[in-house]
Amino acid sequence: MKRRTLDLDNIKILVLDEVDRMLDMGFLKDVDRIITQCPTERQTMLFSATISSDLDYLAKQYTRNAKEISVKSYVDSSKLKQVYYDVQPYEKFSLLVHLLEKEKSDLVMIFCSTRRNVDFLVQNLQKININAQAIHGGLAQNKRTKILEEFHAKGTSILVCTDVAARGLDINSVSHIYNYDLPKDSKEYVHRIGRTARAGKEGKAINIVANRDYENFNKISEDKSLKIEHEETPEFKTIRIEMDTGRRDHGRGNDSGQRRSSGRNFSRGNNSGQRRSSGRNFSRGSNSGQRRDSRGNDSEQRNESGRRYNNRPNYNRARR
């Protein structure tokens, strides 16, 4: 548009899909500029999962006599089971593998907070012959399309993705949703779990919660409509994982390679997010242990290993 190579004078229908995500990402001014370049005599349709003040502004500013159509989610909450497991950060991957192998599932979607986490997870799952594929904004469109076609056809049974890449995907037969990284609020959580328990089928949402996840978990738990039950952590084998540096780490475990359930009861109580065991307090405090990449996004915390220094997981692995 700045180069004056695009002529919008003949636009008759203007469709803005996933408007809430555009606005969340700071594109309000860009959307506003595009709309003003379109003819005033047109049909305008806005599609959004949520209604915000910015979206309300767009609707009132650029539509006349608009009709609002709300579509109720067809996720059957009575058929959706939501659980969480409480683990140490370096046990998350091993528990995920254990659950993928033990749970009877159809198609599976695993959510991570960053592209880097998605690639890390897929790389290590593939190394142990678990057929997983990645979907995130860093992939070329033709590759994303091919992966989604395989997933629809069940050629690939596990899709590891970010929230942005998964928005708008309509996939049937998803039986399990795994939150490897917890979303920041209940709204995004509901978007994730809404991809299972559809059309009368049963579904399961599994949250793998470590110390650093409790701030987000507490925010999600404030939504009283969500019933997330605590599950006792089972025994599982520690899995050797490859970090970005190319090193391998066996993770923590006893001589048999088994992680034994401690028998601890991490009751959610009054949603305070505190975990009780032997008088220890596992609350996260004030954003401790987080690291940010050059763009200011939360980057993957390198604490999947079992090595400990000063009785704390090692967060200081070198990054590329």
JONORDA-V196683 format. One record per pair of residues at least 12 apart in sequence whose ideal C-beta (glycine too) atoms are under 8 Angstrom apart, sorted by sequence separation. I is the first residue (numbers start at 1). GAP is how many residues later the second one is. If there is no record, write none. Layout:
{{I & GAP} {I & GAP}}
This chain:
{{19 & 12} {46 & 12} {122 & 12} {135 & 12} {147 & 12} {193 & 12} {238 & 12} {239 & 12} {264 & 12} {289 & 12} {302 & 12} {303 & 12} {305 & 12} {46 & 13} {121 & 13} {134 & 13} {135 & 13} {179 & 13} {192 & 13} {238 & 13} {264 & 13} {302 & 13} {96 & 14} {133 & 14} {238 & 14} {289 & 14} {301 & 14} {302 & 14} {16 & 15} {119 & 15} {177 & 15} {238 & 15} {262 & 15} {302 & 15} {118 & 16} {177 & 16} {237 & 16} {46 & 17} {118 & 17} {119 & 17} {133 & 17} {302 & 17} {44 & 18} {118 & 18} {133 & 18} {177 & 18} {44 & 19} {152 & 19} {154 & 19} {177 & 19} {238 & 19} {151 & 20} {160 & 20} {163 & 20} {176 & 20} {237 & 20} {238 & 20} {299 & 20} {14 & 21} {115 & 21} {144 & 21} {148 & 21} {174 & 21} {175 & 21} {207 & 21} {237 & 21} {238 & 21} {44 & 22} {110 & 22} {115 & 22} {174 & 22} {236 & 22} {237 & 22} {35 & 23} {115 & 23} {133 & 23} {148 & 23} {205 & 23} {235 & 23} {236 & 23} {14 & 24} {132 & 24} {135 & 24} {167 & 24} {171 & 24} {174 & 24} {235 & 24} {291 & 24} {96 & 25} {100 & 25} {131 & 25} {133 & 25} {135 & 25} {136 & 25} {137 & 25} {163 & 25} {182 & 25} {235 & 25} {8 & 26} {28 & 26} {32 & 26} {131 & 26} {132 & 26} {133 & 26} {134 & 26} {135 & 26} {136 & 26} {139 & 26} {166 & 26} {169 & 26} {172 & 26} {175 & 26} {177 & 26} {179 & 26} {233 & 26} {235 & 26} {289 & 26} {11 & 27} {12 & 27} {19 & 27} {31 & 27} {35 & 27} {131 & 27} {132 & 27} {133 & 27} {134 & 27} {135 & 27} {137 & 27} {172 & 27} {175 & 27} {176 & 27} {177 & 27} {179 & 27} {182 & 27} {234 & 27} {11 & 28} {14 & 28} {16 & 28} {19 & 28} {20 & 28} {93 & 28} {97 & 28} {130 & 28} {132 & 28} {136 & 28} {137 & 28} {163 & 28} {173 & 28} {175 & 28} {176 & 28} {177 & 28} {178 & 28} {179 & 28} {180 & 28} {233 & 28} {8 & 29} {10 & 29} {13 & 29} {14 & 29} {15 & 29} {16 & 29} {18 & 29} {19 & 29} {20 & 29} {23 & 29} {136 & 29} {163 & 29} {166 & 29} {174 & 29} {175 & 29} {176 & 29} {177 & 29} {178 & 29} {179 & 29} {232 & 29} {233 & 29} {8 & 30} {9 & 30} {12 & 30} {13 & 30} {14 & 30} {15 & 30} {16 & 30} {17 & 30} {18 & 30} {20 & 30} {28 & 30} {100 & 30} {135 & 30} {176 & 30} {178 & 30} {8 & 31} {11 & 31} {12 & 31} {13 & 31} {14 & 31} {16 & 31} {18 & 31} {20 & 31} {23 & 31} {93 & 31} {97 & 31} {135 & 31} {182 & 31} {185 & 31} {189 & 31} {232 & 31} {1 & 32} {13 & 32} {15 & 32} {20 & 32} {23 & 32} {181 & 32} {184 & 32} {1 & 33} {97 & 33} {125 & 33} {183 & 33} {186 & 33} {190 & 33} {182 & 34} {185 & 34} {186 & 34} {189 & 34} {20 & 35} {125 & 35} {182 & 35} {184 & 35} {185 & 35} {230 & 35} {1 & 36} {19 & 36} {186 & 36} {190 & 36} {230 & 36} {183 & 37} {186 & 37} {189 & 37} {230 & 37} {122 & 38} {182 & 38} {230 & 38} {19 & 39} {121 & 39} {186 & 40} {228 & 40} {16 & 42} {118 & 42} {118 & 43} {107 & 44} {118 & 44} {107 & 47} {115 & 47} {221 & 47} {106 & 48} {110 & 48} {112 & 48} {114 & 48} {108 & 49} {109 & 49} {110 & 49} {111 & 49} {112 & 49} {113 & 49} {222 & 49} {107 & 50} {108 & 50} {109 & 50} {110 & 50} {111 & 50} {112 & 50} {113 & 50} {221 & 50} {106 & 51} {107 & 51} {108 & 51} {109 & 51} {110 & 51} {111 & 51} {105 & 52} {107 & 52} {109 & 52} {111 & 52} {221 & 52} {218 & 53} {251 & 53} {252 & 53} {253 & 53} {218 & 54} {251 & 54} {252 & 54} {111 & 55} {218 & 55} {249 & 55} {250 & 55} {251 & 55} {217 & 56} {249 & 56} {250 & 56} {252 & 56} {109 & 57} {249 & 57} {100 & 58} {215 & 58} {244 & 58} {249 & 58} {121 & 59} {214 & 59} {243 & 59} {214 & 61} {243 & 61} {109 & 62} {243 & 62} {117 & 63} {241 & 63} {107 & 64} {117 & 64} {241 & 64} {109 & 65} {107 & 66} {108 & 66} {111 & 66} {106 & 67} {107 & 67} {108 & 67} {109 & 67} {110 & 67} {111 & 67} {114 & 67} {106 & 68} {107 & 68} {108 & 68} {109 & 68} {110 & 68} {111 & 68} {112 & 68} {113 & 68} {214 & 68} {238 & 68} {106 & 69} {107 & 69} {108 & 69} {109 & 69} {111 & 69} {112 & 69} {214 & 69} {215 & 69} {105 & 70} {106 & 70} {108 & 70} {110 & 70} {111 & 70} {113 & 70} {214 & 70} {105 & 71} {211 & 71} {111 & 72} {212 & 72} {215 & 72} {245 & 72} {103 & 73} {211 & 73} {244 & 73} {245 & 73} {243 & 74} {245 & 74} {244 & 75} {245 & 75} {244 & 76} {212 & 77} {211 & 78} {212 & 78} {99 & 79} {111 & 81} {96 & 82} {109 & 83} {96 & 84} {109 & 86} {109 & 87} {92 & 88} {212 & 89} {103 & 101} {103 & 103} {99 & 107} {82 & 111} {128 & 111} {96 & 112} {80 & 113} {95 & 113} {124 & 115} {127 & 115} {80 & 116} {92 & 116} {80 & 117} {124 & 117} {75 & 118} {79 & 118} {92 & 118} {124 & 118} {75 & 119} {91 & 119} {123 & 119} {77 & 120} {73 & 121} {75 & 121} {76 & 121} {79 & 121} {81 & 121} {83 & 121} {85 & 121} {87 & 121} {89 & 121} {75 & 122} {76 & 122} {79 & 122} {80 & 122} {81 & 122} {82 & 122} {83 & 122} {84 & 122} {85 & 122} {87 & 122} {88 & 122} {89 & 122} {75 & 123} {79 & 123} {80 & 123} {81 & 123} {82 & 123} {83 & 123} {84 & 123} {85 & 123} {86 & 123} {87 & 123} {88 & 123} {89 & 123} {74 & 124} {76 & 124} {79 & 124} {80 & 124} {81 & 124} {83 & 124} {84 & 124} {85 & 124} {86 & 124} {120 & 124} {74 & 125} {80 & 125} {82 & 125} {84 & 125} {75 & 128} {116 & 128} {102 & 132} {84 & 133} {98 & 136} {50 & 137} {95 & 138} {98 & 138} {97 & 139} {98 & 139} {97 & 140} {95 & 141} {49 & 142} {94 & 142} {97 & 142} {21 & 143} {94 & 143} {82 & 144} {84 & 144} {86 & 144} {94 & 144} {82 & 145} {83 & 145} {84 & 145} {91 & 145} {94 & 145} {21 & 146} {82 & 146} {83 & 146} {84 & 146} {85 & 146} {87 & 146} {93 & 146} {82 & 147} {83 & 147} {84 & 147} {86 & 147} {91 & 147} {81 & 148} {83 & 148} {85 & 148} {93 & 148} {18 & 149} {18 & 150} {17 & 151} {94 & 157} {93 & 158} {91 & 160} {90 & 161} {91 & 161} {90 & 162} {88 & 164} {95 & 164} {94 & 165} {91 & 168} {116 & 177} {86 & 178} {114 & 179} {86 & 180} {120 & 180} {114 & 183} {116 & 183} {117 & 183} {114 & 184} {116 & 184} {113 & 185} {114 & 185} {114 & 186} {86 & 189} {93 & 211} {89 & 212} {92 & 212} {90 & 213} {89 & 214} {90 & 214} {89 & 215} {90 & 215} {90 & 216} {90 & 223} {89 & 224} {88 & 225}}
